[in-house]
Amino acid sequence: MKLSSYLKNIDSVIAAAIGYYAIYLFTKYNGIGISPDSIMYTSAARSLHDSGALTTFNGHPIVDFPVFYPIFLGLTFFISGIDPVVAGPVINGLLFAGVILISGLLMQHFASKSTIYKWLVLGAIILSPALLQIYTYLWSETLFIFLVFAFFITFSQYLKTHTYITLVVAALVAGISCITRYAGITVIGTGCLLLLIESTFPFKQRWKRIFVFGAISCSLLIANLIRNRIMSGTGTGPREASITGFWQNMIYFGGTIVDWVTIPSEADSVALAVAIITIVGLMIALWFHTFRRNLNHYLVIAITFSLIYGLFIVLSSTFSRYERINDRLLAPMYIPTIWALTWWIIHMPKRWSQAAKIPVYVLFGLCALVIEYRLYKVDYQRWDDQRDYGNPGYADDDWKDSGLVKFMRSNDAFFKSDAPIYSDAPEAVYFLGGHAGIKLLPHRYFPKTVEKFLEQKHYYLILFDNLDNPELINLKYIQQKKNLKKLQQFGDGSIYEYNESDQPAK
């Protein structure tokens, strides 16, 4: 590669370094952010490092989440000898820098003559509150987003060469993304759709290549699901039916996009309109490519992925229950969507005069600067709020200074009881108190599990006041059924005991 090629990408390298530094700033006080999901990943990675088994802190095989992210954390543990929680800021900083660098390199291919466009998009990536939140927590989205961009590169190589070896490599990357997050099925869908609409080969040849790509990329997911079924009897753990309809999920989808572009509105009608405009805009962009076939390969892949991923999140949220559509769920489509909805600005028809193009450039350039300034203000406010206590979650000072946590750390004998111990946050007991084997209170939507819990003759409860999980049975519900004895009361929680032998005679 010539020196001039390196110089063309020096801005991407600088942007990547800035991104790494941003993660450092947000994790400087108390390290990487830790949520319940983070603890599941970390405990499985520690188990893999210590015993070679992918089991979580509660002794169960990890099935609610795919296996590759804890394997990835376990590998970093083996190589560095540093626990994933401690190494988290460096791991995430490098992954975020990698995403920024690849984004810049790809834009150099489809926006090589639009340096200002490239800089504005790199700025939007670095300043994105959605991406900064993702990369300041120990979450699988950090690796998944990186793998999505790796797929963009490998599948583009196939579109250039049309060799089976490049198709196999792209299929393997898609397969790994699918066992990093189950939403990786959208990466497989992206490849299959592009193979179908790509006109280089007749339909018979296209289907042959779709079969090869699909079989290889799905094999890892199928193996993961079979493993889960053998280990737990379920493919992806217990799942509940959704309680939000399609249009409500579209509103949540649009509301997230509204936040991305800093539109000052909380109206559902605005969110719904933005959602529809976004989906329709992505469809039009894909249609344009399908019939005009004059877009860069990277751009086409990004448009296709953005459309499939967005529709998948909305539809899956309509049928399956998980957290409300938010920044975390939609973050993988943030950068591809920027490209997909703005590509026309740098690909305006050549027959247009500069006099016609310049006002468009100026208008959208000013809009981008205004949006990025607002994003900076959001980021600065978050940093200012958190620099003295850390990222919200189990690693912040409120949890570390908790009276209940201090009790757990200094009373090992309590946790050696033969009676089972339940909690509304067993992951907190493990992460902060160092005690494994604590059971989660039953979900209220699984009556057989609740009934089995109530039939027990002796157990302890560790309950945190600052948690409110409406999906679990709560203290009030249990007290309606059983007479509990309060053993300890703290400012942030309490400990109870139930023993059938202590109950008054009826």
C-alpha positions, 0 to 999 in steps of 0.5 A: 500500500502506497504512503498516500493510501495511509495518509488518506486514512489518517483521519480514521486512525485519529478518530479511532484513537479519540473513540478509545480515549472516550471509553477511557474517560467514561470508565476512568472512575470505577471501570467498566459498567456492570449490569445483570447481563454483564455478570452472566457473561463474566461468570461464564467466562470465569468458569470457562477459564477455571474449569473449561465449562460455560456455566454461570454463577448459579451453576447453570449452563448459559443458554439465555445468551449465545456462547461466543461472547463469554468464550471471547471474554474467556479467551482474553482472560486466558491470554492476558491473565486479567479478569474480564471486569478489570480488562473491560475498559481496554477490551471495549476501547479497542472494539470501539476504536476498531469499529470507528477505524473500519467505518472510516476505511469503508467510507474511504471506498464510497465517499472518497471525494467527500472528506467533510461527509466522512468527518461528519459521520466519524464525529457522529459515531464518536459522539453517539450516546447509544454507542458510548453507552454500549461500549462503557458496559460489559455487553455482547453488543460491543463484539457483535457490532464489530462482527457486523462490520467484519461481515461488511468487509468479507461479504464485499470481498465476495461481491467483488470476486464471486469465489466460493472461498470468500463466500465461505469466509463471509458465512463463517463471520455471519455464523459467529455473529449469530452465536454472539447475539441471536439477533445475528440471524439478521446478518445471515438474512442480509447475506441471503437477500443480497445473494438473491437480488445480486444479478451476476448469476442466473437464479439457479446459481443464486439459490446454490450460493444461498444454500452454501452461505445459509448452511455454513452460517446457520450451522454454528447457531444450530449447534448452539441451540442443540447444545442448549437443548441438551443442557437445559431442555430449551433452545434459548431459555424460557421466553415469554409472549410480548405485551406490546403490539406492532404499532407500539413497538414502531413508536419505541423504534421511532422514539429511539431514532428521534433521540439519535437525531436530537429531535426535541419531541416526545410525542408518539405521533412524531416517533411513529412518523419517524419510524415509518419514514426510516423504514420506507427510506431504507426500502427505497434505498434498497430498491434503488440499488436493486434496479439501478445497481450503481452503488458501492458494495459496502453501501449496499450491504449496510442498507440491506442490513439496516433494513433487515435488522430494524424490521427484525427488532420491531417484529421480534418485540411484537411476538417475544417479550424482552426489554423495550426497544431502546438504544442498546437494542438498536445500536448495531444499526446506528452507523449503517442507518446513517450511511443508508439514509444519507448516501444520496447526498454524496451521490447526487446525479452528475448532471446537476450543476455545482450551483444546485448541489452546494445549497444541499451540501451546506444545509445538511452540513449545518444540520449535522453540526447542530445534531453533533453539538447536541450529542456532545452536550448529552455526552458531557452531561452524562460524563459530568454526572458519572465522573464522581460515582461511575457508570450506573450499575453494580460497579457504582458507589451506591452498590459498593457502599451498600449496607446489605453488600457489606453484610454479605461480604463479612458474613460467610457463615450465613451463606453456608446454610443448608436451606436455599437462599433466594434473591431478587438479584442473585447476580448482585449477591455473586458480583458484590458479595462473592457468593454463588449458588443464590437462586432467583425468585420465580417469575410470576408468569410461570405458575408451576415455578411459583408453586414449587417455591411456595411448597418449600419448607425452609428458605432465606430471602435477600431483597434489595429495596432499590430494585423493582422487577415486576416480572418476579414475585415480590415481598408483598406477594410472599407475605400474603402466602407465608409468615416471614421472619425478618432477620436483618434490615438495612438502608437498602434492603433486608433479609428474611427467613421462612421456616415451616416449623416456626409457623403458628399452629392452625 
